[in-house]
Amino acid sequence: MSTLPTILIKNADVVNEGSIRPSDVLIRNGRIDRIDGIIDAQTDLVINAAGKALLPGMIDCHVHFREPGLTYKGDMQSESRAAAAGGVTSVMEMPNTLPPATTNERLNEKFSLAAQKMAVNYSFYLGASLNNLDEIKAVDRNRVCGVKLYLGSSTGDMLTDDTPVLEKIFRECPVNLAAHCENARIIQDHEQIFREHYGDQIPFAAHPHIRSEEACFLNSKLAVDLAQKYDARLHILHVSTAHELELFTDGLLRVSTPRENEFFIERNEAVRKITSEVCVHYLHFDSTAYGTHGARIKCNPAIKRASDREALLRGLLTDRIDTIGTDHAPHTIEEKKGTYWTAPSGMPVIQSALPAILEHFYNGIIPLEVIAAKTAHTPARIFNLIDRGFIREGYWADLVLIDLNKAQTVTRENILYKCGWSPFEGVTFHSSVDTTLVSGQIAWQNGKSAPCCGHRLDFDR
């Protein structure tokens, strides 16, 4: 018998599948039991959602929680609690831990850790290397989200820059490929040019010139070409340039104009096999921010021009970009105090994910229905998640209640990351996360974490 409480959410503005409707939502045994205009039922808990928006919880297909091996930066428990505080209910975590998750044995070890520590639902990527094709072919397609491919950008022993090996991976991988695409040769050439000019004192503003638009485009194109050749399922991660959008076609979602709340989604059409992601920080920052933020916004690929940011926002509206992720990647503030050469790339952002995305709603650019599509519906479709990503009867109750009228400022005092800082410190967002439910359990409410045990994600492949 389930010990999960029965919960009734009253008077919510339910944002789901292209519409916003006032509804009550009844949750039993962790799942959505009923959605209706008015529900009267005896429950353990009633949540008054009047004036608030209820969205499906964000599915973040791209996080680094640093466990095992790098837990001084972050760990599964600390970062998953921060995720829940940001309205994220499910995560797919990357393999560049210590040791890297390049074998199914190591992957299973991570799943065992997660069962004890994760406050949100979870899955893990297997890392592709130059010599683990047998591990890739043996991956459990119904329990593992995908295979991470570092295409030409080195991360430990997971650099995959050998064309014959890449061809075999694209031909034989049984699950989704998620690719980091930057051309290592171009990056190395640019590093040498800037080193000769600046020595060890390269300014952080040089980062988008070193890890350039060309470096991103060439390897994104290579990945797309290989996926088309072998009919592979490919998800290009953290698209950062306007040029890369040329590789993708307009999709199923249509927005009439940037300031009109009208669009439709062809729900029954099959998801295309080549998809793309933009991350929260590419929609918020541009290259002018290096002067004030420096190493704090150093990430790979680099944050680029304002014109790239604007193009990425348009790409969401035309559906050339399918999902919004975070690439949450904590480092200590001490590490970030290094020079351009020593300060690591990556930043902690997951707790501010939805509030940062919702700023584009307040600016009249992205409707709430599109935000629900890009953060939940489409990730669920791309990865064939079972019973998640939508507010539907019978589905798991992965939900986030947003107070659109309660502003919140990011401060050191309310940051939950183990590393203790955020590139959004000092930013006041118009909205805040009121309540997050993970598989029918309250994980965050009224500014506080609650005990919660995330579930391992299942996939229909």
C-alpha positions as a Python dict, from the first residue, in 0.01 Angstrom:
ca = {
    (1, 'M'): (0, 0, 0),
    (2, 'S'): (134, 345, -93),
    (3, 'T'): (235, 580, 188),
    (4, 'L'): (234, 884, -40),
    (5, 'P'): (-12, 1155, 66),
    (6, 'T'): (-320, 1232, -140),
    (7, 'I'): (-291, 1593, -260),
    (8, 'L'): (-550, 1826, -409),
    (9, 'I'): (-428, 2135, -593),
    (10, 'K'): (-712, 2388, -611),
    (11, 'N'): (-774, 2678, -848),
    (12, 'A'): (-453, 2648, -1051),
    (13, 'D'): (-398, 2797, -1395),
    (14, 'V'): (-283, 2473, -1561),
    (15, 'V'): (-31, 2534, -1840),
    (16, 'N'): (-21, 2221, -2053),
    (17, 'E'): (-17, 2111, -2417),
    (18, 'G'): (-79, 2450, -2571),
    (19, 'S'): (-344, 2587, -2337),
    (20, 'I'): (-395, 2757, -2002),
    (21, 'R'): (-706, 2644, -1816),
    (22, 'P'): (-825, 2698, -1457),
    (23, 'S'): (-844, 2351, -1301),
    (24, 'D'): (-814, 2144, -989),
    (25, 'V'): (-568, 1855, -990),
    (26, 'L'): (-604, 1548, -768),
    (27, 'I'): (-296, 1337, -694),
    (28, 'R'): (-310, 981, -558),
    (29, 'N'): (-24, 734, -512),
    (30, 'G'): (217, 976, -676),
    (31, 'R'): (19, 1007, -1000),
    (32, 'I'): (-234, 1253, -1138),
    (33, 'D'): (-568, 1091, -1065),
    (34, 'R'): (-803, 1357, -1199),
    (35, 'I'): (-801, 1698, -1366),
    (36, 'D'): (-1127, 1894, -1359),
    (37, 'G'): (-1277, 2237, -1315),
    (38, 'I'): (-1387, 2167, -959),
    (39, 'I'): (-1286, 1861, -756),
    (40, 'D'): (-1421, 1787, -408),
    (41, 'A'): (-1235, 1504, -239),
    (42, 'Q'): (-1105, 1400, 101),
    (43, 'T'): (-727, 1438, 84),
    (44, 'D'): (-426, 1456, 312),
    (45, 'L'): (-324, 1796, 179),
    (46, 'V'): (-488, 2082, -9),
    (47, 'I'): (-271, 2335, -193),
    (48, 'N'): (-443, 2664, -275),
    (49, 'A'): (-301, 2762, -614),
    (50, 'A'): (-524, 3063, -681),
    (51, 'G'): (-342, 3316, -897),
    (52, 'K'): (-55, 3076, -964),
    (53, 'A'): (52, 2884, -1276),
    (54, 'L'): (88, 2506, -1263),
    (55, 'L'): (336, 2368, -1518),
    (56, 'P'): (478, 2022, -1572),
    (57, 'G'): (809, 2008, -1388),
    (58, 'M'): (1115, 2092, -1593),
    (59, 'I'): (1301, 1796, -1744),
    (60, 'D'): (1665, 1901, -1759),
    (61, 'C'): (1843, 1678, -2010),
    (62, 'H'): (2188, 1820, -1933),
    (63, 'V'): (2339, 1845, -1583),
    (64, 'H'): (2668, 1773, -1408),
    (65, 'F'): (2619, 1683, -1042),
    (66, 'R'): (2988, 1588, -988),
    (67, 'E'): (2940, 1257, -811),
    (68, 'P'): (3144, 1040, -787),
    (69, 'G'): (3492, 1185, -754),
    (70, 'L'): (3432, 1563, -759),
    (71, 'T'): (3199, 1600, -464),
    (72, 'Y'): (3383, 1901, -322),
    (73, 'K'): (3210, 2095, -604),
    (74, 'G'): (2866, 1938, -573),
    (75, 'D'): (2696, 1605, -515),
    (76, 'M'): (2374, 1429, -604),
    (77, 'Q'): (2197, 1533, -286),
    (78, 'S'): (2292, 1901, -283),
    (79, 'E'): (2241, 1965, -654),
    (80, 'S'): (1915, 1772, -680),
    (81, 'R'): (1772, 1975, -392),
    (82, 'A'): (1874, 2291, -577),
    (83, 'A'): (1707, 2149, -887),
    (84, 'A'): (1378, 2099, -703),
    (85, 'A'): (1400, 2455, -569),
    (86, 'G'): (1424, 2570, -931),
    (87, 'G'): (1120, 2375, -1049),
    (88, 'V'): (1323, 2093, -1208),
    (89, 'T'): (1170, 1752, -1139),
    (90, 'S'): (1382, 1522, -1360),
    (91, 'V'): (1747, 1534, -1466),
    (92, 'M'): (1975, 1349, -1705),
    (93, 'E'): (2329, 1362, -1572),
    (94, 'M'): (2656, 1358, -1765),
    (95, 'P'): (2938, 1102, -1751),
    (96, 'N'): (3244, 1325, -1689),
    (97, 'T'): (3285, 1229, -1324),
    (98, 'L'): (3584, 1055, -1162),
    (99, 'P'): (3606, 788, -1281),
    (100, 'P'): (3415, 872, -1600),
    (101, 'A'): (3102, 666, -1664),
    (102, 'T'): (3229, 496, -1980),
    (103, 'T'): (3127, 143, -1877),
    (104, 'N'): (2789, 3, -1783),
    (105, 'E'): (2935, -116, -1454),
    (106, 'R'): (3026, 242, -1358),
    (107, 'L'): (2689, 360, -1480),
    (108, 'N'): (2514, 111, -1253),
    (109, 'E'): (2724, 232, -961),
    (110, 'K'): (2593, 583, -1022),
    (111, 'F'): (2236, 455, -1032),
    (112, 'S'): (2290, 287, -696),
    (113, 'L'): (2416, 612, -546),
    (114, 'A'): (2128, 807, -694),
    (115, 'A'): (1867, 576, -541),
    (116, 'Q'): (1993, 686, -201),
    (117, 'K'): (2054, 1055, -269),
    (118, 'M'): (1850, 1208, -551),
    (119, 'A'): (1565, 1441, -456),
    (120, 'V'): (1446, 1454, -820),
    (121, 'N'): (1391, 1186, -1085),
    (122, 'Y'): (1705, 1085, -1269),
    (123, 'S'): (1888, 901, -1540),
    (124, 'F'): (2251, 900, -1652),
    (125, 'Y'): (2436, 910, -1983),
    (126, 'L'): (2702, 659, -2073),
    (127, 'G'): (3013, 838, -2201),
    (128, 'A'): (3141, 749, -2548),
    (129, 'S'): (3516, 702, -2592),
    (130, 'L'): (3741, 582, -2870),
    (131, 'N'): (3733, 223, -2746),
    (132, 'N'): (3401, 145, -2574),
    (133, 'L'): (3170, 58, -2863),
    (134, 'D'): (3079, -273, -2697),
    (135, 'E'): (2966, -86, -2385),
    (136, 'I'): (2755, 147, -2599),
    (137, 'K'): (2589, -144, -2780),
    (138, 'A'): (2512, -313, -2446),
    (139, 'V'): (2344, -13, -2282),
    (140, 'D'): (1997, -70, -2138),
    (141, 'R'): (1778, 125, -2380),
    (142, 'N'): (1479, 126, -2142),
    (143, 'R'): (1665, 248, -1832),
    (144, 'V'): (1947, 472, -1965),
    (145, 'C'): (1871, 813, -2117),
    (146, 'G'): (2147, 817, -2377),
    (147, 'V'): (2512, 822, -2477),
    (148, 'K'): (2713, 1143, -2438),
    (149, 'L'): (2949, 1223, -2723),
    (150, 'Y'): (3225, 1483, -2682),
    (151, 'L'): (3267, 1551, -3050),
    (152, 'G'): (3609, 1703, -3094),
    (153, 'S'): (3624, 1871, -2752),
    (154, 'S'): (3832, 1678, -2504),
    (155, 'T'): (3703, 1576, -2162),
    (156, 'G'): (3938, 1322, -2009),
    (157, 'D'): (3937, 1001, -2213),
    (158, 'M'): (3600, 1084, -2370),
    (159, 'L'): (3737, 1277, -2670),
    (160, 'T'): (3590, 1121, -2984),
    (161, 'D'): (3764, 1269, -3286),
    (162, 'D'): (3829, 958, -3492),
    (163, 'T'): (3596, 947, -3794),
    (164, 'P'): (3580, 565, -3832),
    (165, 'V'): (3498, 533, -3460),
    (166, 'L'): (3234, 804, -3486),
    (167, 'E'): (3075, 630, -3783),
    (168, 'K'): (3044, 308, -3583),
    (169, 'I'): (2893, 490, -3285),
    (170, 'F'): (2633, 670, -3498),
    (171, 'R'): (2551, 348, -3680),
    (172, 'E'): (2521, 118, -3379),
    (173, 'C'): (2418, 326, -3076),
    (174, 'P'): (2079, 190, -2956),
    (175, 'V'): (1975, 504, -2763),
    (176, 'N'): (1979, 881, -2809),
    (177, 'L'): (2316, 1041, -2877),
    (178, 'A'): (2372, 1373, -2700),
    (179, 'A'): (2664, 1565, -2849),
    (180, 'H'): (2893, 1843, -2732),
    (181, 'C'): (3015, 1991, -3060),
    (182, 'E'): (3328, 2206, -3079),
    (183, 'N'): (3624, 2167, -3315),
    (184, 'A'): (3940, 2110, -3111),
    (185, 'R'): (4181, 2209, -3390),
    (186, 'I'): (4019, 2550, -3438),
    (187, 'I'): (4014, 2610, -3062),
    (188, 'Q'): (4383, 2520, -3031),
    (189, 'D'): (4475, 2752, -3319),
    (190, 'H'): (4286, 3040, -3157),
    (191, 'E'): (4442, 2967, -2817),
    (192, 'Q'): (4786, 2996, -2971),
    (193, 'I'): (4704, 3329, -3136),
    (194, 'F'): (4576, 3479, -2809),
    (195, 'R'): (4860, 3329, -2605),
    (196, 'E'): (5115, 3492, -2834),
    (197, 'H'): (4942, 3826, -2790),
    (198, 'Y'): (4849, 3819, -2420),
    (199, 'G'): (5067, 3550, -2266),
    (200, 'D'): (4908, 3429, -1941),
    (201, 'Q'): (4686, 3737, -1909),
    (202, 'I'): (4421, 3656, -2166),
    (203, 'P'): (4100, 3848, -2086),
    (204, 'F'): (3787, 3640, -2034),
    (205, 'A'): (3623, 3842, -2311),
    (206, 'A'): (3843, 3643, -2550),
    (207, 'H'): (3659, 3322, -2468),
    (208, 'P'): (3394, 3347, -2746),
    (209, 'H'): (3672, 3423, -2995),
    (210, 'I'): (3882, 3126, -2887),
    (211, 'R'): (3588, 2886, -2871),
    (212, 'S'): (3441, 3047, -3175),
    (213, 'E'): (3126, 3032, -3384),
    (214, 'E'): (3322, 2843, -3651),
    (215, 'A'): (3438, 2580, -3402),
    (216, 'C'): (3079, 2518, -3295),
    (217, 'F'): (2929, 2514, -3642),
    (218, 'L'): (3178, 2275, -3803),
    (219, 'N'): (3136, 2002, -3546),
    (220, 'S'): (2761, 2049, -3512),
    (221, 'K'): (2742, 2005, -3889),
    (222, 'L'): (2960, 1695, -3867),
    (223, 'A'): (2725, 1545, -3606),
    (224, 'V'): (2415, 1629, -3812),
    (225, 'D'): (2572, 1480, -4126),
    (226, 'L'): (2657, 1156, -3945),
    (227, 'A'): (2311, 1134, -3788),
    (228, 'Q'): (2148, 1177, -4128),
    (229, 'K'): (2379, 920, -4285),
    (230, 'Y'): (2303, 654, -4022),
    (231, 'D'): (1947, 758, -3928),
    (232, 'A'): (2057, 811, -3566),
    (233, 'R'): (1872, 987, -3284),
    (234, 'L'): (2088, 1294, -3217),
    (235, 'H'): (2041, 1577, -2967),
    (236, 'I'): (2286, 1865, -3017),
    (237, 'L'): (2359, 2011, -2675),
    (238, 'H'): (2402, 2377, -2578),
    (239, 'V'): (2364, 2543, -2919),
    (240, 'S'): (2522, 2886, -2873),
    (241, 'T'): (2531, 3055, -3216),
    (242, 'A'): (2291, 3187, -3478),
    (243, 'H'): (2493, 3006, -3746),
    (244, 'E'): (2416, 2662, -3600),
    (245, 'L'): (2044, 2724, -3641),
    (246, 'E'): (2095, 2679, -4016),
    (247, 'L'): (2148, 2308, -3947),
    (248, 'F'): (1793, 2262, -3821),
    (249, 'T'): (1452, 2307, -3977),
    (250, 'D'): (1144, 2475, -3838),
    (251, 'G'): (950, 2225, -3630),
    (252, 'L'): (601, 2146, -3509),
    (253, 'L'): (544, 2448, -3290),
    (254, 'R'): (431, 2778, -3442),
    (255, 'V'): (408, 3119, -3277),
    (256, 'S'): (215, 3382, -3471),
    (257, 'T'): (425, 3680, -3353),
    (258, 'P'): (670, 3721, -3063),
    (259, 'R'): (412, 3916, -2863),
    (260, 'E'): (101, 3710, -2928),
    (261, 'N'): (6, 3416, -2713),
    (262, 'E'): (-113, 3202, -3003),
    (263, 'F'): (48, 2886, -3132),
    (264, 'F'): (-25, 2523, -3188),
    (265, 'I'): (155, 2192, -3150),
    (266, 'E'): (90, 1892, -3373),
    (267, 'R'): (90, 1648, -3085),
    (268, 'N'): (52, 1327, -3282),
    (269, 'E'): (331, 1382, -3532),
    (270, 'A'): (646, 1176, -3474),
    (271, 'V'): (938, 1360, -3315),
    (272, 'R'): (1218, 1430, -3561),
    (273, 'K'): (1540, 1242, -3500),
    (274, 'I'): (1781, 1540, -3500),
    (275, 'T'): (1702, 1787, -3222),
    (276, 'S'): (1874, 2070, -3039),
    (277, 'E'): (1907, 2233, -2699),
    (278, 'V'): (1978, 2585, -2580),
    (279, 'C'): (2081, 2651, -2222),
    (280, 'V'): (1946, 2907, -1978),
    (281, 'H'): (2263, 3119, -1969),
    (282, 'Y'): (2279, 3163, -2348),
    (283, 'L'): (1933, 3319, -2327),
    (284, 'H'): (2027, 3552, -2041),
    (285, 'F'): (2388, 3666, -2089),
    (286, 'D'): (2585, 3784, -2391),
    (287, 'S'): (2952, 3864, -2451),
    (288, 'T'): (2922, 4210, -2292),
    (289, 'A'): (2885, 4036, -1953),
    (290, 'Y'): (3245, 3909, -1948),
    (291, 'G'): (3356, 4252, -1829),
    (292, 'T'): (3160, 4222, -1503),
    (293, 'H'): (3130, 3844, -1458),
    (294, 'G'): (3461, 3717, -1597),
    (295, 'A'): (3531, 3356, -1506),
    (296, 'R'): (3188, 3315, -1348),
    (297, 'I'): (3028, 3292, -1693),
    (298, 'K'): (3314, 3104, -1858),
    (299, 'C'): (3157, 2790, -2003),
    (300, 'N'): (3197, 2565, -2306),
    (301, 'P'): (3071, 2648, -2562),
    (302, 'A'): (3125, 3014, -2486),
    (303, 'I'): (2850, 3272, -2434),
    (304, 'K'): (2858, 3478, -2751),
    (305, 'R'): (2709, 3797, -2900),
    (306, 'A'): (2378, 3963, -2823),
    (307, 'S'): (2275, 3886, -3181),
    (308, 'D'): (2332, 3515, -3110),
    (309, 'R'): (2117, 3535, -2797),
    (310, 'E'): (1836, 3702, -2991),
    (311, 'A'): (1860, 3439, -3266),
    (312, 'L'): (1842, 3159, -3009),
    (313, 'L'): (1525, 3309, -2863),
    (314, 'R'): (1375, 3323, -3212),
    (315, 'G'): (1486, 2964, -3267),
    (316, 'L'): (1270, 2856, -2973),
    (317, 'L'): (966, 3023, -3129),
    (318, 'T'): (1019, 2869, -3474),
    (319, 'D'): (1099, 2531, -3315),
    (320, 'R'): (1447, 2507, -3462),
    (321, 'I'): (1551, 2468, -3099),
    (322, 'D'): (1361, 2192, -2922),
    (323, 'T'): (1457, 2206, -2554),
    (324, 'I'): (1592, 2434, -2284),
    (325, 'G'): (1850, 2282, -2049),
    (326, 'T'): (2092, 2416, -1791),
    (327, 'D'): (2431, 2245, -1836),
    (328, 'H'): (2446, 2294, -1459),
    (329, 'A'): (2817, 2252, -1379),
    (330, 'P'): (2933, 2369, -1036),
    (331, 'H'): (3291, 2468, -955),
    (332, 'T'): (3415, 2627, -634),
    (333, 'I'): (3449, 3003, -624),
    (334, 'E'): (3817, 2954, -544),
    (335, 'E'): (3863, 2765, -872),
    (336, 'K'): (3684, 3043, -1058),
    (337, 'K'): (3932, 3300, -921),
    (338, 'G'): (4204, 3164, -1148),
    (339, 'T'): (4335, 3308, -1474),
    (340, 'Y'): (4175, 3241, -1811),
    (341, 'W'): (4394, 2932, -1844),
    (342, 'T'): (4327, 2790, -1496),
    (343, 'A'): (3966, 2887, -1421),
    (344, 'P'): (3747, 2591, -1519),
    (345, 'S'): (3452, 2623, -1755),
    (346, 'G'): (3098, 2572, -1626),
    (347, 'M'): (2864, 2733, -1376),
    (348, 'P'): (2583, 2645, -1133),
    (349, 'V'): (2246, 2761, -1269),
    (350, 'I'): (1978, 2496, -1210),
    (351, 'Q'): (1812, 2663, -909),
    (352, 'S'): (1743, 2972, -1123),
    (353, 'A'): (1639, 2775, -1432),
    (354, 'L'): (1267, 2838, -1458),
    (355, 'P'): (1270, 3188, -1304),
    (356, 'A'): (1534, 3291, -1560),
    (357, 'I'): (1336, 3140, -1849),
    (358, 'L'): (1019, 3307, -1725),
    (359, 'E'): (1183, 3649, -1763),
    (360, 'H'): (1127, 3605, -2136),
    (361, 'F'): (757, 3559, -2064),
    (362, 'Y'): (753, 3887, -1874),
    (363, 'N'): (935, 4053, -2163),
    (364, 'G'): (657, 3940, -2399),
    (365, 'I'): (884, 3708, -2596),
    (366, 'I'): (798, 3349, -2496),
    (367, 'P'): (442, 3244, -2396),
    (368, 'L'): (397, 3022, -2091),
    (369, 'E'): (268, 2742, -2314),
    (370, 'V'): (594, 2747, -2512),
    (371, 'I'): (796, 2736, -2191),
    (372, 'A'): (603, 2424, -2086),
    (373, 'A'): (670, 2270, -2427),
    (374, 'K'): (1043, 2343, -2429),
    (375, 'T'): (1113, 2247, -2068),
    (376, 'A'): (888, 1941, -2033),
    (377, 'H'): (676, 1821, -2327),
    (378, 'T'): (949, 1809, -2590),
    (379, 'P'): (1224, 1660, -2371),
    (380, 'A'): (980, 1384, -2277),
    (381, 'R'): (903, 1317, -2642),
    (382, 'I'): (1264, 1326, -2762),
    (383, 'F'): (1380, 1074, -2502),
    (384, 'N'): (1057, 866, -2503),
    (385, 'L'): (999, 912, -2132),
    (386, 'I'): (721, 699, -1986),
    (387, 'D'): (436, 888, -1815),
    (388, 'R'): (622, 1214, -1758),
    (389, 'G'): (646, 1561, -1908),
    (390, 'F'): (272, 1639, -1928),
    (391, 'I'): (-12, 1718, -1691),
    (392, 'R'): (-228, 1420, -1783),
    (393, 'E'): (-441, 1182, -1584),
    (394, 'G'): (-242, 868, -1509),
    (395, 'Y'): (94, 1042, -1543),
    (396, 'W'): (339, 1089, -1257),
    (397, 'A'): (275, 1411, -1066),
    (398, 'D'): (592, 1597, -1163),
    (399, 'L'): (464, 1950, -1120),
    (400, 'V'): (583, 2301, -1044),
    (401, 'L'): (361, 2575, -907),
    (402, 'I'): (487, 2920, -1006),
    (403, 'D'): (394, 3244, -833),
    (404, 'L'): (413, 3484, -1126),
    (405, 'N'): (365, 3783, -897),
    (406, 'K'): (623, 3712, -628),
    (407, 'A'): (968, 3846, -715),
    (408, 'Q'): (1282, 3687, -577),
    (409, 'T'): (1641, 3807, -565),
    (410, 'V'): (1923, 3553, -589),
    (411, 'T'): (2155, 3591, -289),
    (412, 'R'): (2427, 3386, -123),
    (413, 'E'): (2180, 3316, 158),
    (414, 'N'): (1920, 3142, -60),
    (415, 'I'): (2156, 2948, -288),
    (416, 'L'): (2145, 2571, -228),
    (417, 'Y'): (2443, 2466, -444),
    (418, 'K'): (2725, 2303, -255),
    (419, 'C'): (2967, 2548, -419),
    (420, 'G'): (2768, 2837, -266),
    (421, 'W'): (2756, 3087, -554),
    (422, 'S'): (2560, 3167, -868),
    (423, 'P'): (2622, 3380, -1179),
    (424, 'F'): (2272, 3519, -1115),
    (425, 'E'): (2361, 3664, -772),
    (426, 'G'): (2197, 4003, -733),
    (427, 'V'): (1943, 3938, -1010),
    (428, 'T'): (1578, 3987, -916),
    (429, 'F'): (1343, 3760, -1109),
    (430, 'H'): (976, 3853, -1145),
    (431, 'S'): (857, 3505, -1043),
    (432, 'S'): (939, 3241, -787),
    (433, 'V'): (886, 2868, -743),
    (434, 'D'): (613, 2816, -487),
    (435, 'T'): (591, 2435, -481),
    (436, 'T'): (765, 2151, -662),
    (437, 'L'): (623, 1798, -663),
    (438, 'V'): (841, 1507, -771),
    (439, 'S'): (656, 1182, -842),
    (440, 'G'): (375, 1304, -617),
    (441, 'Q'): (604, 1410, -329),
    (442, 'I'): (656, 1768, -218),
    (443, 'A'): (1025, 1844, -272),
    (444, 'W'): (1008, 2223, -232),
    (445, 'Q'): (747, 2449, -78),
    (446, 'N'): (736, 2795, 78),
    (447, 'G'): (1107, 2850, 32),
    (448, 'K'): (1214, 2524, 195),
    (449, 'S'): (1329, 2179, 83),
    (450, 'A'): (1124, 1879, 192),
    (451, 'P'): (1236, 1516, 218),
    (452, 'C'): (1186, 1356, -122),
    (453, 'C'): (1311, 1049, -305),
    (454, 'G'): (1335, 1080, -683),
    (455, 'H'): (1257, 788, -914),
    (456, 'R'): (1474, 634, -1181),
    (457, 'L'): (1336, 736, -1522),
    (458, 'D'): (1201, 477, -1765),
    (459, 'F'): (1203, 503, -2144),
    (460, 'D'): (982, 345, -2410),
    (461, 'R'): (1225, 241, -2686),
}
